[in-house]
Amino acid sequence: MKIITTEGITKKYNELCAVDNVSIEVSRGGIFGLLGPNGAGKTTLISMLVTMRRPTSGSAHVNGFDIAKQPDKVRRSIGIVFQDPSLDEELTAYENLELHAAMYGVKDNLKQTIDEVVELVGLKDRLHSIVKTFSGGMRRRLEIARGLVHRPTILFLDEPTLGLDPQTRTAIWEYIKDLRRKYDMTIVLTTHYMEEADSICDRIAIIDHGKIIVLDSPSVLKDSLLGDTVTIESPQAKKLAGILKKTGIEKCTLHDGKVTFCVNSGEKRIPEIIGLAKDRRIPVSSVNLHKPTLDDVFLHYTGKTIREENGSARDSMRMRRRAMGK
Ligand code: ATP
């Protein structure tokens, strides 16, 4: 069942088309990732789905509700964790959660609900500590817990691990996966971290310049490339390339005493190729196998790597603000 659908949704800021005619469907119960570089339109798309921005044209339904005609119903169905920190520093974790619950009119079993959500993000021990004493990772986890207090059907996370250290990032991925398992929740997240999208998302939409470039599961996206890249180093690389042709590998590149080619299931083909080289007395100095990553997928579909676009001043500023809790 589709829990989110968009039909040609578009957002223009004067001349700039931040989200350009996007039509997507998100299935219930999955983790859906919007992956793209800075300025690709991820936040703008999410902002429209959570009814914080109005589309210039097109439409969308979230949990069956029209974002333009039933914004209140949409809001009641969703939890949001935005990039910029919005916790009250001077309050305890409990008080922050209580405040959020009051805003959403959650009264029944409040203490039990709060206990449950803090348990889920591993903050039970710090429930009554003041937020300004929390680390960046703890604040992030508390923000996720807060997004869950009113039991949303869909949780939107905008760059959930931006600026966090690798260990904390991995821990947050586990909390997010747990949420889906325990609450059968649909999660939509934006990220420009390839490993994040690869590790936790069931489906990924790659977005660039406001357009969805490709949408599928990480494994299908990776398999859609030409296969694994194998590089064999040999003092007789040219001769080796000639032999490869006989095994059906037509296209290979010779460079710096190495021969590089693409094959499916590279790990299975390597022993055969090394055996052939041995039979012809062609020495092999090294073998390298590279499985396609989402980086390769991004490069394939957009013609550039996502890293070329990141590390922007905008990110650094956000990370600093987040670290300072502002
Ligand atoms: P990031 O990873 O940096 O958050 P993003 O993919 O979320 O990037 P958006 O924040 O949606 O991208 O921005 C998409 C484009 O729209 C960018 O070119 C941005 O500068 C522009 N933009 C975003 N908000 C506004 C605004 N309020 N007014 C004008 N332009 C805007």
py3Dmol code that shows the C-alpha trace and the ligand (Angstrom):
import py3Dmol

protein = """\
ATOM      1  CA  MET A   1       0.000   0.000   0.000  1.00  0.00           C
ATOM      2  CA  LYS A   2       1.249   3.471  -0.888  1.00  0.00           C
ATOM      3  CA  ILE A   3       1.411   5.821   2.073  1.00  0.00           C
ATOM      4  CA  ILE A   4       2.865   8.816   0.215  1.00  0.00           C
ATOM      5  CA  THR A   5       2.237   9.780  -3.387  1.00  0.00           C
ATOM      6  CA  THR A   6       3.252  12.934  -5.186  1.00  0.00           C
ATOM      7  CA  GLU A   7       1.973  13.967  -8.597  1.00  0.00           C
ATOM      8  CA  GLY A   8       4.198  16.401 -10.461  1.00  0.00           C
ATOM      9  CA  ILE A   9       4.979  18.329  -7.303  1.00  0.00           C
ATOM     10  CA  THR A  10       6.998  21.469  -8.029  1.00  0.00           C
ATOM     11  CA  LYS A  11       8.430  24.291  -5.940  1.00  0.00           C
ATOM     12  CA  LYS A  12       9.865  27.429  -7.444  1.00  0.00           C
ATOM     13  CA  TYR A  13      11.680  30.174  -5.552  1.00  0.00           C
ATOM     14  CA  ASN A  14      11.402  32.979  -8.135  1.00  0.00           C
ATOM     15  CA  GLU A  15      13.416  31.733 -11.111  1.00  0.00           C
ATOM     16  CA  LEU A  16      14.901  28.760  -9.249  1.00  0.00           C
ATOM     17  CA  CYS A  17      13.077  25.451  -9.571  1.00  0.00           C
ATOM     18  CA  ALA A  18      14.060  23.729  -6.287  1.00  0.00           C
ATOM     19  CA  VAL A  19      11.744  20.736  -6.842  1.00  0.00           C
ATOM     20  CA  ASP A  20      10.889  20.002 -10.426  1.00  0.00           C
ATOM     21  CA  ASN A  21       7.798  17.975 -11.321  1.00  0.00           C
ATOM     22  CA  VAL A  22       8.444  15.114  -8.898  1.00  0.00           C
ATOM     23  CA  SER A  23       6.139  12.075  -8.941  1.00  0.00           C
ATOM     24  CA  ILE A  24       7.004   9.376  -6.427  1.00  0.00           C
ATOM     25  CA  GLU A  25       5.313   6.683  -4.375  1.00  0.00           C
ATOM     26  CA  VAL A  26       6.403   5.474  -0.951  1.00  0.00           C
ATOM     27  CA  SER A  27       5.162   2.128   0.380  1.00  0.00           C
ATOM     28  CA  ARG A  28       3.927   1.698   3.943  1.00  0.00           C
ATOM     29  CA  GLY A  29       6.425   0.341   6.451  1.00  0.00           C
ATOM     30  CA  GLY A  30       9.619   1.019   4.534  1.00  0.00           C
ATOM     31  CA  ILE A  31      12.613   3.288   4.984  1.00  0.00           C
ATOM     32  CA  PHE A  32      12.696   5.614   2.001  1.00  0.00           C
ATOM     33  CA  GLY A  33      15.776   7.721   1.348  1.00  0.00           C
ATOM     34  CA  LEU A  34      16.130  10.920  -0.639  1.00  0.00           C
ATOM     35  CA  LEU A  35      19.791  11.033  -1.581  1.00  0.00           C
ATOM     36  CA  GLY A  36      21.373  14.049  -3.199  1.00  0.00           C
ATOM     37  CA  PRO A  37      24.029  16.739  -2.866  1.00  0.00           C
ATOM     38  CA  ASN A  38      23.597  20.091  -1.136  1.00  0.00           C
ATOM     39  CA  GLY A  39      20.897  22.153  -2.773  1.00  0.00           C
ATOM     40  CA  ALA A  40      19.382  19.185  -4.657  1.00  0.00           C
ATOM     41  CA  GLY A  41      15.907  19.952  -3.296  1.00  0.00           C
ATOM     42  CA  LYS A  42      15.603  17.287  -0.580  1.00  0.00           C
ATOM     43  CA  THR A  43      14.568  19.609   2.255  1.00  0.00           C
ATOM     44  CA  THR A  44      12.191  21.531   0.012  1.00  0.00           C
ATOM     45  CA  LEU A  45      10.456  18.320  -1.065  1.00  0.00           C
ATOM     46  CA  ILE A  46      10.097  17.139   2.537  1.00  0.00           C
ATOM     47  CA  SER A  47       8.924  20.586   3.656  1.00  0.00           C
ATOM     48  CA  MET A  48       6.057  20.377   1.175  1.00  0.00           C
ATOM     49  CA  LEU A  49       5.126  16.857   2.300  1.00  0.00           C
ATOM     50  CA  VAL A  50       4.998  17.959   5.942  1.00  0.00           C
ATOM     51  CA  THR A  51       2.899  21.009   4.916  1.00  0.00           C
ATOM     52  CA  MET A  52       5.490  23.593   5.923  1.00  0.00           C
ATOM     53  CA  ARG A  53       5.791  24.897   2.363  1.00  0.00           C
ATOM     54  CA  ARG A  54       3.158  25.143  -0.332  1.00  0.00           C
ATOM     55  CA  PRO A  55       3.900  23.634  -3.731  1.00  0.00           C
ATOM     56  CA  THR A  56       3.951  25.990  -6.709  1.00  0.00           C
ATOM     57  CA  SER A  57       2.135  23.268  -8.672  1.00  0.00           C
ATOM     58  CA  GLY A  58       1.356  19.570  -8.478  1.00  0.00           C
ATOM     59  CA  SER A  59      -0.080  17.699  -5.514  1.00  0.00           C
ATOM     60  CA  ALA A  60       0.698  15.090  -2.882  1.00  0.00           C
ATOM     61  CA  HIS A  61      -1.085  12.762  -0.486  1.00  0.00           C
ATOM     62  CA  VAL A  62       0.420  11.751   2.836  1.00  0.00           C
ATOM     63  CA  ASN A  63      -1.262   8.933   4.759  1.00  0.00           C
ATOM     64  CA  GLY A  64      -4.211   9.359   2.408  1.00  0.00           C
ATOM     65  CA  PHE A  65      -4.603  13.097   3.123  1.00  0.00           C
ATOM     66  CA  ASP A  66      -4.180  15.873   0.586  1.00  0.00           C
ATOM     67  CA  ILE A  67      -1.329  18.142   1.721  1.00  0.00           C
ATOM     68  CA  ALA A  68      -3.079  21.265   0.405  1.00  0.00           C
ATOM     69  CA  LYS A  69      -6.653  20.514   1.523  1.00  0.00           C
ATOM     70  CA  GLN A  70      -6.112  18.515   4.749  1.00  0.00           C
ATOM     71  CA  PRO A  71      -2.865  19.879   6.249  1.00  0.00           C
ATOM     72  CA  ASP A  72      -4.029  19.311   9.867  1.00  0.00           C
ATOM     73  CA  LYS A  73      -4.705  15.633   9.216  1.00  0.00           C
ATOM     74  CA  VAL A  74      -1.329  15.298   7.511  1.00  0.00           C
ATOM     75  CA  ARG A  75       0.386  16.899  10.523  1.00  0.00           C
ATOM     76  CA  ARG A  76      -1.323  14.566  12.971  1.00  0.00           C
ATOM     77  CA  SER A  77      -0.046  11.565  10.993  1.00  0.00           C
ATOM     78  CA  ILE A  78       3.596  12.562  10.928  1.00  0.00           C
ATOM     79  CA  GLY A  79       6.617  13.153  13.122  1.00  0.00           C
ATOM     80  CA  ILE A  80       9.351  15.520  11.937  1.00  0.00           C
ATOM     81  CA  VAL A  81      12.994  15.779  12.879  1.00  0.00           C
ATOM     82  CA  PHE A  82      14.495  18.716  11.053  1.00  0.00           C
ATOM     83  CA  GLN A  83      18.135  19.565  10.385  1.00  0.00           C
ATOM     84  CA  ASP A  84      18.227  22.532  12.689  1.00  0.00           C
ATOM     85  CA  PRO A  85      18.098  21.801  16.411  1.00  0.00           C
ATOM     86  CA  SER A  86      14.883  22.853  18.087  1.00  0.00           C
ATOM     87  CA  LEU A  87      15.106  21.453  21.615  1.00  0.00           C
ATOM     88  CA  ASP A  88      14.771  23.729  24.615  1.00  0.00           C
ATOM     89  CA  GLU A  89      18.280  23.754  26.079  1.00  0.00           C
ATOM     90  CA  GLU A  90      17.221  24.848  29.531  1.00  0.00           C
ATOM     91  CA  LEU A  91      14.649  22.077  29.990  1.00  0.00           C
ATOM     92  CA  THR A  92      15.255  18.442  30.819  1.00  0.00           C
ATOM     93  CA  ALA A  93      14.731  15.695  28.249  1.00  0.00           C
ATOM     94  CA  TYR A  94      11.483  14.771  29.995  1.00  0.00           C
ATOM     95  CA  GLU A  95      10.213  18.363  29.939  1.00  0.00           C
ATOM     96  CA  ASN A  96      10.988  18.693  26.231  1.00  0.00           C
ATOM     97  CA  LEU A  97       9.012  15.554  25.505  1.00  0.00           C
ATOM     98  CA  GLU A  98       6.168  16.652  27.786  1.00  0.00           C
ATOM     99  CA  LEU A  99       5.963  20.003  25.999  1.00  0.00           C
ATOM    100  CA  HIS A 100       5.752  18.318  22.633  1.00  0.00           C
ATOM    101  CA  ALA A 101       3.067  15.930  23.921  1.00  0.00           C
ATOM    102  CA  ALA A 102       1.022  18.911  25.174  1.00  0.00           C
ATOM    103  CA  MET A 103       1.273  20.578  21.738  1.00  0.00           C
ATOM    104  CA  TYR A 104      -0.146  17.439  20.139  1.00  0.00           C
ATOM    105  CA  GLY A 105      -2.770  16.933  22.855  1.00  0.00           C
ATOM    106  CA  VAL A 106      -1.269  13.607  24.006  1.00  0.00           C
ATOM    107  CA  LYS A 107      -2.538  12.977  27.541  1.00  0.00           C
ATOM    108  CA  ASP A 108      -3.249   9.259  27.921  1.00  0.00           C
ATOM    109  CA  ASN A 109      -0.419   7.116  29.288  1.00  0.00           C
ATOM    110  CA  LEU A 110       2.006  10.009  28.820  1.00  0.00           C
ATOM    111  CA  LYS A 111       4.625   8.768  31.279  1.00  0.00           C
ATOM    112  CA  GLN A 112       4.581   5.306  29.767  1.00  0.00           C
ATOM    113  CA  THR A 113       4.867   6.713  26.229  1.00  0.00           C
ATOM    114  CA  ILE A 114       7.812   8.913  27.237  1.00  0.00           C
ATOM    115  CA  ASP A 115       9.528   5.965  28.929  1.00  0.00           C
ATOM    116  CA  GLU A 116       9.059   3.913  25.810  1.00  0.00           C
ATOM    117  CA  VAL A 117      10.450   6.458  23.354  1.00  0.00           C
ATOM    118  CA  VAL A 118      13.500   7.298  25.480  1.00  0.00           C
ATOM    119  CA  GLU A 119      14.187   3.607  25.946  1.00  0.00           C
ATOM    120  CA  LEU A 120      14.093   3.201  22.195  1.00  0.00           C
ATOM    121  CA  VAL A 121      16.786   5.839  21.650  1.00  0.00           C
ATOM    122  CA  GLY A 122      18.863   4.746  24.654  1.00  0.00           C
ATOM    123  CA  LEU A 123      18.324   7.877  26.782  1.00  0.00           C
ATOM    124  CA  LYS A 124      16.445   6.450  29.749  1.00  0.00           C
ATOM    125  CA  ASP A 125      19.318   7.236  32.139  1.00  0.00           C
ATOM    126  CA  ARG A 126      19.378  10.885  31.092  1.00  0.00           C
ATOM    127  CA  LEU A 127      15.635  11.534  31.106  1.00  0.00           C
ATOM    128  CA  HIS A 128      15.851  14.137  33.873  1.00  0.00           C
ATOM    129  CA  SER A 129      19.088  15.805  32.760  1.00  0.00           C
ATOM    130  CA  ILE A 130      19.067  19.304  31.298  1.00  0.00           C
ATOM    131  CA  VAL A 131      19.514  19.218  27.523  1.00  0.00           C
ATOM    132  CA  LYS A 132      22.425  21.666  27.480  1.00  0.00           C
ATOM    133  CA  THR A 133      24.513  18.944  29.151  1.00  0.00           C
ATOM    134  CA  PHE A 134      23.851  16.545  26.215  1.00  0.00           C
ATOM    135  CA  SER A 135      26.323  15.662  23.449  1.00  0.00           C
ATOM    136  CA  GLY A 136      25.383  16.239  19.784  1.00  0.00           C
ATOM    137  CA  GLY A 137      24.441  12.563  19.342  1.00  0.00           C
ATOM    138  CA  MET A 138      22.264  12.563  22.466  1.00  0.00           C
ATOM    139  CA  ARG A 139      20.421  15.683  21.307  1.00  0.00           C
ATOM    140  CA  ARG A 140      19.776  14.035  17.966  1.00  0.00           C
ATOM    141  CA  ARG A 141      18.407  10.937  19.662  1.00  0.00           C
ATOM    142  CA  LEU A 142      16.195  13.077  21.875  1.00  0.00           C
ATOM    143  CA  GLU A 143      14.868  14.890  18.817  1.00  0.00           C
ATOM    144  CA  ILE A 144      14.020  11.531  17.255  1.00  0.00           C
ATOM    145  CA  ALA A 145      12.274  10.462  20.496  1.00  0.00           C
ATOM    146  CA  ARG A 146      10.321  13.721  20.484  1.00  0.00           C
ATOM    147  CA  GLY A 147       9.178  13.072  16.926  1.00  0.00           C
ATOM    148  CA  LEU A 148       7.644   9.807  18.174  1.00  0.00           C
ATOM    149  CA  VAL A 149       5.714  10.971  21.242  1.00  0.00           C
ATOM    150  CA  HIS A 150       2.411  11.410  19.394  1.00  0.00           C
ATOM    151  CA  ARG A 151       2.832   7.996  17.698  1.00  0.00           C
ATOM    152  CA  PRO A 152       3.044   9.170  14.091  1.00  0.00           C
ATOM    153  CA  THR A 153       2.417   6.817  11.195  1.00  0.00           C
ATOM    154  CA  ILE A 154       5.248   8.377   9.207  1.00  0.00           C
ATOM    155  CA  LEU A 155       8.481   9.841  10.533  1.00  0.00           C
ATOM    156  CA  PHE A 156      10.381  12.402   8.433  1.00  0.00           C
ATOM    157  CA  LEU A 157      14.066  12.802   9.240  1.00  0.00           C
ATOM    158  CA  ASP A 158      16.010  15.553   7.486  1.00  0.00           C
ATOM    159  CA  GLU A 159      19.736  14.643   7.491  1.00  0.00           C
ATOM    160  CA  PRO A 160      19.439  12.692  10.776  1.00  0.00           C
ATOM    161  CA  THR A 161      23.184  12.245  11.274  1.00  0.00           C
ATOM    162  CA  LEU A 162      24.648  15.419   9.768  1.00  0.00           C
ATOM    163  CA  GLY A 163      27.886  16.336  11.492  1.00  0.00           C
ATOM    164  CA  LEU A 164      27.918  13.392  13.908  1.00  0.00           C
ATOM    165  CA  ASP A 165      30.950  11.153  14.387  1.00  0.00           C
ATOM    166  CA  PRO A 166      30.912   7.759  12.608  1.00  0.00           C
ATOM    167  CA  GLN A 167      30.221   5.792  15.803  1.00  0.00           C
ATOM    168  CA  THR A 168      27.221   7.910  16.805  1.00  0.00           C
ATOM    169  CA  ARG A 169      26.006   7.846  13.221  1.00  0.00           C
ATOM    170  CA  THR A 170      26.007   4.033  13.166  1.00  0.00           C
ATOM    171  CA  ALA A 171      24.185   3.976  16.532  1.00  0.00           C
ATOM    172  CA  ILE A 172      21.479   6.282  15.154  1.00  0.00           C
ATOM    173  CA  TRP A 173      21.065   4.027  12.106  1.00  0.00           C
ATOM    174  CA  GLU A 174      20.342   1.166  14.495  1.00  0.00           C
ATOM    175  CA  TYR A 175      17.744   3.243  16.382  1.00  0.00           C
ATOM    176  CA  ILE A 176      16.059   4.117  13.092  1.00  0.00           C
ATOM    177  CA  LYS A 177      15.951   0.479  11.971  1.00  0.00           C
ATOM    178  CA  ASP A 178      14.554  -0.462  15.396  1.00  0.00           C
ATOM    179  CA  LEU A 179      11.743   2.055  14.996  1.00  0.00           C
ATOM    180  CA  ARG A 180      10.572   0.437  11.839  1.00  0.00           C
ATOM    181  CA  ARG A 181      10.773  -3.027  13.405  1.00  0.00           C
ATOM    182  CA  LYS A 182       8.979  -2.128  16.633  1.00  0.00           C
ATOM    183  CA  TYR A 183       6.396   0.388  15.439  1.00  0.00           C
ATOM    184  CA  ASP A 184       5.930  -0.712  11.828  1.00  0.00           C
ATOM    185  CA  MET A 185       6.476   2.911  10.963  1.00  0.00           C
ATOM    186  CA  THR A 186       7.225   4.404   7.552  1.00  0.00           C
ATOM    187  CA  ILE A 187      10.391   6.471   7.604  1.00  0.00           C
ATOM    188  CA  VAL A 188      11.385   9.064   5.032  1.00  0.00           C
ATOM    189  CA  LEU A 189      14.854  10.489   5.397  1.00  0.00           C
ATOM    190  CA  THR A 190      17.103  12.793   3.454  1.00  0.00           C
ATOM    191  CA  THR A 191      20.818  12.299   3.385  1.00  0.00           C
ATOM    192  CA  HIS A 192      23.900  13.045   1.399  1.00  0.00           C
ATOM    193  CA  TYR A 193      25.809  10.209   3.086  1.00  0.00           C
ATOM    194  CA  MET A 194      26.005   7.282   0.667  1.00  0.00           C
ATOM    195  CA  GLU A 195      26.737   4.697   3.380  1.00  0.00           C
ATOM    196  CA  GLU A 196      23.699   5.906   5.309  1.00  0.00           C
ATOM    197  CA  ALA A 197      21.362   5.474   2.367  1.00  0.00           C
ATOM    198  CA  ASP A 198      22.908   2.116   1.519  1.00  0.00           C
ATOM    199  CA  SER A 199      22.807   0.783   5.056  1.00  0.00           C
ATOM    200  CA  ILE A 200      19.297   1.686   6.155  1.00  0.00           C
ATOM    201  CA  CYS A 201      17.045   2.456   3.193  1.00  0.00           C
ATOM    202  CA  ASP A 202      14.871  -0.093   1.382  1.00  0.00           C
ATOM    203  CA  ARG A 203      14.385   2.326  -1.470  1.00  0.00           C
ATOM    204  CA  ILE A 204      16.337   5.337  -2.568  1.00  0.00           C
ATOM    205  CA  ALA A 205      15.440   8.217  -4.826  1.00  0.00           C
ATOM    206  CA  ILE A 206      18.502  10.007  -6.158  1.00  0.00           C
ATOM    207  CA  ILE A 207      17.653  13.672  -6.527  1.00  0.00           C
ATOM    208  CA  ASP A 208      19.700  16.322  -8.294  1.00  0.00           C
ATOM    209  CA  HIS A 209      18.723  19.848  -9.378  1.00  0.00           C
ATOM    210  CA  GLY A 210      15.196  19.213  -8.090  1.00  0.00           C
ATOM    211  CA  LYS A 211      14.581  16.160 -10.271  1.00  0.00           C
ATOM    212  CA  ILE A 212      14.402  12.480  -9.345  1.00  0.00           C
ATOM    213  CA  ILE A 213      17.150  10.896 -11.413  1.00  0.00           C
ATOM    214  CA  VAL A 214      16.467   7.275 -10.476  1.00  0.00           C
ATOM    215  CA  LEU A 215      14.481   5.413  -7.801  1.00  0.00           C
ATOM    216  CA  ASP A 216      14.917   1.822  -6.639  1.00  0.00           C
ATOM    217  CA  SER A 217      16.359  -0.394  -3.910  1.00  0.00           C
ATOM    218  CA  PRO A 218      20.089   0.074  -3.190  1.00  0.00           C
ATOM    219  CA  SER A 219      20.882  -3.404  -4.519  1.00  0.00           C
ATOM    220  CA  VAL A 220      18.963  -2.922  -7.775  1.00  0.00           C
ATOM    221  CA  LEU A 221      20.614   0.476  -8.254  1.00  0.00           C
ATOM    222  CA  LYS A 222      24.065  -1.036  -7.766  1.00  0.00           C
ATOM    223  CA  ASP A 223      23.275  -4.021  -9.974  1.00  0.00           C
ATOM    224  CA  SER A 224      22.080  -1.668 -12.701  1.00  0.00           C
ATOM    225  CA  LEU A 225      25.708  -0.724 -13.309  1.00  0.00           C
ATOM    226  CA  LEU A 226      27.963  -2.795 -15.502  1.00  0.00           C
ATOM    227  CA  GLY A 227      29.113  -5.180 -12.777  1.00  0.00           C
ATOM    228  CA  ASP A 228      32.247  -5.335 -10.653  1.00  0.00           C
ATOM    229  CA  THR A 229      35.441  -3.575 -11.652  1.00  0.00           C
ATOM    230  CA  VAL A 230      38.531  -5.796 -11.619  1.00  0.00           C
ATOM    231  CA  THR A 231      42.070  -4.443 -11.958  1.00  0.00           C
ATOM    232  CA  ILE A 232      44.983  -6.826 -12.483  1.00  0.00           C
ATOM    233  CA  GLU A 233      48.559  -5.583 -12.344  1.00  0.00           C
ATOM    234  CA  SER A 234      51.104  -7.466 -14.442  1.00  0.00           C
ATOM    235  CA  PRO A 235      54.419  -6.730 -16.218  1.00  0.00           C
ATOM    236  CA  GLN A 236      52.683  -8.298 -19.229  1.00  0.00           C
ATOM    237  CA  ALA A 237      49.382  -6.440 -18.932  1.00  0.00           C
ATOM    238  CA  LYS A 238      48.932  -6.158 -22.704  1.00  0.00           C
ATOM    239  CA  LYS A 239      49.323  -9.904 -23.192  1.00  0.00           C
ATOM    240  CA  LEU A 240      46.890 -10.497 -20.322  1.00  0.00           C
ATOM    241  CA  ALA A 241      44.341  -8.198 -21.990  1.00  0.00           C
ATOM    242  CA  GLY A 242      44.591 -10.368 -25.136  1.00  0.00           C
ATOM    243  CA  ILE A 243      43.769 -13.466 -23.103  1.00  0.00           C
ATOM    244  CA  LEU A 244      40.817 -11.768 -21.441  1.00  0.00           C
ATOM    245  CA  LYS A 245      39.249 -11.241 -24.861  1.00  0.00           C
ATOM    246  CA  LYS A 246      39.263 -15.014 -25.324  1.00  0.00           C
ATOM    247  CA  THR A 247      37.201 -15.409 -22.128  1.00  0.00           C
ATOM    248  CA  GLY A 248      34.520 -13.112 -23.518  1.00  0.00           C
ATOM    249  CA  ILE A 249      35.704  -9.932 -21.760  1.00  0.00           C
ATOM    250  CA  GLU A 250      35.716  -7.585 -24.731  1.00  0.00           C
ATOM    251  CA  LYS A 251      36.235  -4.206 -23.143  1.00  0.00           C
ATOM    252  CA  CYS A 252      39.299  -3.617 -21.000  1.00  0.00           C
ATOM    253  CA  THR A 253      41.511  -0.627 -20.342  1.00  0.00           C
ATOM    254  CA  LEU A 254      45.299  -0.735 -20.157  1.00  0.00           C
ATOM    255  CA  HIS A 255      46.939   1.779 -17.844  1.00  0.00           C
ATOM    256  CA  ASP A 256      50.139   1.947 -15.740  1.00  0.00           C
ATOM    257  CA  GLY A 257      50.978  -1.744 -16.191  1.00  0.00           C
ATOM    258  CA  LYS A 258      47.437  -2.704 -15.218  1.00  0.00           C
ATOM    259  CA  VAL A 259      44.424  -4.021 -17.036  1.00  0.00           C
ATOM    260  CA  THR A 260      40.946  -2.993 -15.833  1.00  0.00           C
ATOM    261  CA  PHE A 261      37.631  -4.519 -16.898  1.00  0.00           C
ATOM    262  CA  CYS A 262      34.031  -4.981 -15.712  1.00  0.00           C
ATOM    263  CA  VAL A 263      32.410  -8.354 -15.085  1.00  0.00           C
ATOM    264  CA  ASN A 264      29.467  -9.695 -13.162  1.00  0.00           C
ATOM    265  CA  SER A 265      30.346 -11.716 -10.021  1.00  0.00           C
ATOM    266  CA  GLY A 266      34.003 -10.628 -10.184  1.00  0.00           C
ATOM    267  CA  GLU A 267      35.003 -12.781  -7.200  1.00  0.00           C
ATOM    268  CA  LYS A 268      33.978 -15.902  -9.160  1.00  0.00           C
ATOM    269  CA  ARG A 269      35.761 -14.877 -12.371  1.00  0.00           C
ATOM    270  CA  ILE A 270      39.096 -13.937 -10.798  1.00  0.00           C
ATOM    271  CA  PRO A 271      40.353 -17.515 -10.075  1.00  0.00           C
ATOM    272  CA  GLU A 272      39.595 -18.507 -13.679  1.00  0.00           C
ATOM    273  CA  ILE A 273      41.520 -15.511 -15.046  1.00  0.00           C
ATOM    274  CA  ILE A 274      44.472 -16.025 -12.709  1.00  0.00           C
ATOM    275  CA  GLY A 275      44.531 -19.714 -13.750  1.00  0.00           C
ATOM    276  CA  LEU A 276      44.677 -18.728 -17.417  1.00  0.00           C
ATOM    277  CA  ALA A 277      47.486 -16.224 -16.750  1.00  0.00           C
ATOM    278  CA  LYS A 278      49.425 -18.929 -14.893  1.00  0.00           C
ATOM    279  CA  ASP A 279      48.993 -21.392 -17.785  1.00  0.00           C
ATOM    280  CA  ARG A 280      50.475 -18.784 -20.172  1.00  0.00           C
ATOM    281  CA  ARG A 281      53.254 -17.926 -17.700  1.00  0.00           C
ATOM    282  CA  ILE A 282      52.033 -14.329 -17.333  1.00  0.00           C
ATOM    283  CA  PRO A 283      53.041 -13.040 -13.886  1.00  0.00           C
ATOM    284  CA  VAL A 284      50.347 -11.278 -11.816  1.00  0.00           C
ATOM    285  CA  SER A 285      51.542  -8.710  -9.234  1.00  0.00           C
ATOM    286  CA  SER A 286      48.186  -7.739  -7.720  1.00  0.00           C
ATOM    287  CA  VAL A 287      44.436  -8.099  -8.153  1.00  0.00           C
ATOM    288  CA  ASN A 288      41.835  -5.576  -7.045  1.00  0.00           C
ATOM    289  CA  LEU A 289      38.062  -6.121  -7.015  1.00  0.00           C
ATOM    290  CA  HIS A 290      35.703  -3.165  -6.637  1.00  0.00           C
ATOM    291  CA  LYS A 291      32.005  -3.819  -6.045  1.00  0.00           C
ATOM    292  CA  PRO A 292      29.723  -0.993  -7.215  1.00  0.00           C
ATOM    293  CA  THR A 293      28.743   1.426  -4.473  1.00  0.00           C
ATOM    294  CA  LEU A 294      26.053   4.072  -4.393  1.00  0.00           C
ATOM    295  CA  ASP A 295      28.868   6.532  -5.174  1.00  0.00           C
ATOM    296  CA  ASP A 296      29.292   4.739  -8.499  1.00  0.00           C
ATOM    297  CA  VAL A 297      25.520   4.803  -9.021  1.00  0.00           C
ATOM    298  CA  PHE A 298      25.430   8.545  -8.349  1.00  0.00           C
ATOM    299  CA  LEU A 299      28.364   9.111 -10.692  1.00  0.00           C
ATOM    300  CA  HIS A 300      26.746   6.965 -13.371  1.00  0.00           C
ATOM    301  CA  TYR A 301      23.418   8.798 -13.309  1.00  0.00           C
ATOM    302  CA  THR A 302      24.573  12.363 -12.656  1.00  0.00           C
ATOM    303  CA  GLY A 303      28.073  12.416 -14.160  1.00  0.00           C
ATOM    304  CA  LYS A 304      29.668  13.630 -10.922  1.00  0.00           C
ATOM    305  CA  THR A 305      30.455  12.327  -7.469  1.00  0.00           C
ATOM    306  CA  ILE A 306      28.336  13.483  -4.550  1.00  0.00           C
ATOM    307  CA  ARG A 307      31.502  14.341  -2.605  1.00  0.00           C
ATOM    308  CA  GLU A 308      32.472  17.010  -5.140  1.00  0.00           C
ATOM    309  CA  GLU A 309      29.358  18.845  -4.079  1.00  0.00           C
ATOM    310  CA  ASN A 310      29.532  18.430  -0.339  1.00  0.00           C
ATOM    311  CA  GLY A 311      31.488  19.961   2.479  1.00  0.00           C
ATOM    312  CA  SER A 312      29.876  23.272   1.626  1.00  0.00           C
ATOM    313  CA  ALA A 313      29.982  26.330   3.833  1.00  0.00           C
ATOM    314  CA  ARG A 314      26.275  25.698   4.424  1.00  0.00           C
ATOM    315  CA  ASP A 315      27.011  22.272   5.933  1.00  0.00           C
ATOM    316  CA  SER A 316      29.851  23.548   8.095  1.00  0.00           C
ATOM    317  CA  MET A 317      27.613  26.291   9.424  1.00  0.00           C
ATOM    318  CA  ARG A 318      24.851  23.774  10.217  1.00  0.00           C
ATOM    319  CA  MET A 319      27.296  21.457  11.947  1.00  0.00           C
ATOM    320  CA  ARG A 320      28.615  24.309  14.082  1.00  0.00           C
ATOM    321  CA  ARG A 321      25.092  25.390  14.988  1.00  0.00           C
ATOM    322  CA  ARG A 322      24.160  21.841  15.827  1.00  0.00           C
ATOM    323  CA  ALA A 323      27.254  21.360  17.957  1.00  0.00           C
ATOM    324  CA  MET A 324      26.402  24.533  19.833  1.00  0.00           C
ATOM    325  CA  GLY A 325      22.770  23.457  20.107  1.00  0.00           C
ATOM    326  CA  LYS A 326      21.537  26.563  18.308  1.00  0.00           C
TER     327      LYS A 326
END
"""
ligand_1 = """\
31
ATP
P 20.976 20.482 1.737
O 21.506 19.099 1.738
O 22.049 21.514 1.670
O 19.986 20.749 2.820
P 18.765 20.200 -0.081
O 18.896 19.106 -1.071
O 17.926 19.938 1.099
O 20.199 20.696 0.346
P 17.102 22.513 -0.458
O 17.399 23.075 0.891
O 15.766 21.927 -0.692
O 18.210 21.455 -0.883
O 17.370 23.657 -1.531
C 17.107 23.474 -2.924
C 17.402 24.777 -3.650
O 16.447 25.745 -3.283
C 18.776 25.361 -3.305
O 19.307 25.946 -4.466
C 18.444 26.417 -2.270
O 19.393 27.450 -2.279
C 17.093 26.885 -2.728
N 16.246 27.367 -1.612
C 15.880 26.650 -0.522
N 15.083 27.372 0.282
C 14.937 28.586 -0.319
C 14.226 29.784 0.025
N 13.491 29.869 1.127
N 14.321 30.826 -0.829
C 15.055 30.739 -1.971
N 15.748 29.646 -2.346
C 15.690 28.582 -1.537
"""
view = py3Dmol.view(width=600, height=400)
view.addModel(protein, "pdb")
view.setStyle({"model": 0}, {"cartoon": {"style": "trace"}})
view.addModel(ligand_1, "xyz")
view.setStyle({"model": 1}, {"stick": {}})
view.zoomTo()
view.show()
